[in-house]
Amino acid sequence: MSVSEWGGEAVGLPEEFLTRMKRLLGAEYPEFLKSYEAGRTFGLRFNTLKGDLKVMESRHRGTFGLDPVPWCREGFYYDESTRPGRHPYHEAGVYYLQEPSAMAVVSLLDPKPGDRVLDLCAAPGGKTTHIAERLCGEGLLVSNEIHPARAKILSQNVERMGAEQVIVMNEDPARLSGSFPLFFDKIVVDAPCSGEGMFRKDEQARAQWSTEHVLGCVRMQREILKQAAGMLKPGGRLVYSTCTFSPEENERNVEWFLEHDPEFSLISQPDAWAEMGLSQGEPGWGTGDTDLVAKTVRIWPHRVRGEGHFLALFEKNPALSALSSGSEKKEKGRRKKPQTAGFTVDREGIGLLEDFFDEILTESGKKRWGQHGGCDRECLISFGEQIYRLPRQSFDFSGLRILRPGLHLGTRKKKRFEPSHALALALRADDVRSVADYPAESREIAAYLAGSPLPTAGDLCGWTLICVDGYSLGWAKASGGILKNHYPKGLRIPTSL
């Protein structure tokens, strides 16, 4: 029996959920049910920190059977059978595997180089890494996740994608709002939700669903929105998004937010959204306020190739800028280099770092990275023996739980500096003098990812950047006719070669 014949039993959807959806969608309900027969969609988003988008698309279109995602210039549907998650390009951070509908969030936010951006509920990192790419290495991105285990995954994904201007935190939004009043230009609240839009791909979300769970999510979402509101500058923009169909978590939360905080208004961009293939909401979806509904975005799985998603774009009243002057003194204090919470300035370590860069970088690499890793000494801090480069627009984050204060450059050892895996992934092949580049399907790449040493070739010497088809993958050290493998043990992939 098909889904459309019975109404949902074939895919195990909760009966109460189906009743709600039938009431919400009306005549479109049968088509909505048929979408569960079609199965989920798969997407990847190219990492423009790794190369030119058009070049990457052209090079890899045939490899993964790519088809553009209309609402994200970096996004593509891929053929599931190509399994890009198991390809060496994935380990090199060439792309991020992301559900296509979720790519719309950052497209709607439209961050620009130089912006200060907060991703408040950031794990596992799809939206954070997308924002980092749009910032092009300029500005500041604070990426926060309240759950410690998920925050570690977030930090790992930031590292894999070679993102530099990112600070990863593990904090409660209420603590952040007290530290950053009127600080950010743009904020993403991709709120924890009941996950109805993911039912097609996530059996656990189906099993956990109940009306009580929906209402519990509403309470949590409203609290998060309250905290986010105070951190946005006048004239700043905030995207609120969920991956659920529930009007209580979507349009009704938008209504509540606008009533609770009259400093905000909804921004509608119907022409731009139509160009991106996005549909505005329609009367009857969730509230009686047809104007409000029409200013939000709904992504429906029976209308487009993507899972269920909801988005709303808010702007904070620019006229409030005169009232924000009282926060300037606080901001000056925040921007000082942290001197507490275990962070110090390691003069000896910085000297070793300078020697390392002088030894390994090409002339073009020195122009991009410089003697101090692309910044002055004031941007370098240490935690124990670990040396980090802070974003240029940094702040005093003492007292906050920080997983990643910026780009991890490496470790100060006795009389030497050892570069980090994060640094390797942030470097380009033309930045480094000693480079070993191998094809993706080569035995050398499989052996390297498995942790095996490789034979040296040519004039390789010392710290060598291993690349796959020109994309940086990790470090090896040339010595005695071999390349000693420095690919992190926790990331190694066994091979049968």
ABEGO torsion letter per residue (X at the ends): XBAAAAGGAAAGBBAAAAAAAAAAAEAAAAAAAAAAAAEBBBBBBBBAAAEBAAAAAAAAAAAAGBBBBAABAABBBBBAAAGAAABAAAAAGABBBBBAAAAAAAAAAGBBBGBBBBBABAOAGAAAAAAAAAAGGBEBBBBBBABAAAAAAAAAAAAAAGBAABBBBBBBAAAAAAABBGABABBBBBBBBAGAAAAAABAAAAAABBAAAAAAAAAAAAAAAAAAAAABBBGBBBBBBBABABAAABAAAAAAAAAABAABBBBBBAAAAAAAGBBBBBBGBGBABAAAAAABBBBBAAABBBBBBBBBBBBBBAAAAAAAAAAAAAAAAAABBBABGGBBBBAAAAAAAAAAAAAABBAAAAAAAEAAGGBBAAABBBBEABBBBBBABBBBABGBBBABAEBBAEBBBBGBBBBBAAAAAABBAAABABBBBBBAABAAAAAAAAGBBBBBBEABBEBBBBBBGGBBAEBBBBBGGBBBBABBAAABBBBAX
